[in-house]
């Protein structure tokens, strides 16, 4: 499917912002508790539609677009990691630059949308700051369960139903260097899921905030303020993508 066709298809799908309080998307509740209490409390799996401030919310916010495809004004080729993680075979050891921090955040976000606890845990071990890593890793099963609930997959544990899918495609990024060792990053992505074989896929637009810190010779993620204001999610190929100054993520020959 071409990007233009994808763009038109997105307009017919439900658009939502899934506001998340930390660098590892599926562990919202854990991150919020860690950020507020230092990790002394236990957490439950994040609810796809919780009440209160302890988890994500889904609200239709994407602006309508009745025009044709609009090419991104700006693109960024994020650097590759120089090595792979010991578990999960994930890219690590990114350059000590703002672009390297953004690349880590994008890799973390992409991996976090997984239905498998082992993959969620691998992402936590690869990308989380040591201050939070162990506490978050213990919640990996809850994170995968929360992802299944978000994708309306039943049951939310055990073998996956045939055709059940959850995929994240980062499409845009913004990053601001606080200093040489701290970079704030916003990742814009499409998250597509189907509960079972034959189910119509649903795509949401998501804005994910994170903070990258230079630690042990690599970029690692730390929790962000769950109350921070976030931009509305917008799709690539619309004028709003350019108006909101997103950088389109270029991967190989593909945007």
Secondary structure, 3 states (H helix, E strand, C coil): CCHHHHHHHHHCCCCCEECECCCCHHHHHHHHHHHHHCCCCCCCCCCCCCCCCCCCCEECCCCCCCCCCCCCCCEECCCCCCEECCCCCCEECCCCCHHHHHHHHHHHHHHHCCCCHHHHHHHHHHHECHHHHHHHHCCHHHHHHHHHHHCCCCCCCCCCCCCCEEEEEEEEEEEEEEECCEEEEEEEEEEEEECCCCCCCEEEEEEEEEEEEEECCEEEEECCCCCCCCCCCCCCCCHHHHHCCCEEECECCEC
